[in-house]
Amino acid sequence: MVRRILEIALEGISHNALYLAVGILLAACMQALVDRARLMALMRRSGWAGIVLATAAGSLTPLCSCATTAVILSLVASGVPWAPVVSFLVSSPLMSPSVYVLTAGVFGVPMANAKLITALALGLASGGIAAHLEARGMLVNGARFAPRREASACSCLTSAAPPRTAVSRLLSALRDQGYFILKYFVIYSLVGAAAQVLVPQSWIKGLFGAGKSYSIVTATILGIPLYMSGAASIPFAGSLVSMGMGRGAALAFLTAGPGTHLGALAAVALVSPKIVWWLYLATVLLGSIIAGLAYNAAHPW
């Protein structure tokens, strides 16, 4: 049994080796190029400009949960309006260049495009709602405490004292992103392989099959308790699809899993009004369900 699990996991990893390499390279390049001060300065713009920039920044930067938390704390403490903060908070865990490449490798380009559109749509929608609530005086824009200095040292962003040369920054980023992406991809490839060996396929088809009206809701619920980065959720969802999960349900899982990570939920609960926390959670969960339904409608086969 253990041997079969290892064989399935290794087969999946080797099949996606090129996509892993390209994804790590893209993530490292983004990390080496992103300047945290400029990133946050862009998101301080008011109105829809700030919302659009924050959504784009969240979807393009390869941030882990600790870096997302650090950016959120810094933005709130410096008085940035809630609209771009919420947009960044929603879009950041859902998409990055490396996640796009890995999703395309495992599920195909249509699924990767659907996940990108979902991240952008949810970031813009949540920011727009937050702006409306803030304009009506329903949000109090004030941090309860200033961000700790050590939070800014997260390896996913350039620090205050980066390596001197572009080459050394890139090499450092390759090490950081390679370790982060490979670690979780391998772990959840093993978890997915174990599910293929131990869980009857009839269970997966019964809960998440394409013909089941409730499959997308159950896939969204499954994603809530599982702490996964965007990269980690991909091989696990791929295993479930090979066992009979529908593509729409897989998209819902790929959105809800990374979107409900505990780091961001804890951070926003600590520094924000309760309505912002509920707005974030409702956007991710409802957005996951809507995205899954829309994908099934567009790809009924």
Secondary structure, DSSP 8 states (H G I E B T S, - for coil): -HHHHHHHHHHHHHHTHHHHHHHHHHHHHHHHH--HHHHHHHHT--HHHHHHHHHHHHHHS---HHHHHHHHHHHHHTT--HHHHHHHHHHTTT--HHHHHHHHHHH-HHHHHHHHHHHHHHHHHHHHHHHHHHHTT------SS---GGGGG-TTS--SS--SSHHHHHHHHHHHHHHHHHHHHHHHHHHHHHHHHHS-HHHHHHHH-TT-TTHHHHHHHHHTTS---HHHHHHHHHHHHHTT--HHHHHHHHHHHHHT-HHHHHHHHHHS-HHHHHHHHHHHHHHHHHHHHHHHHH---
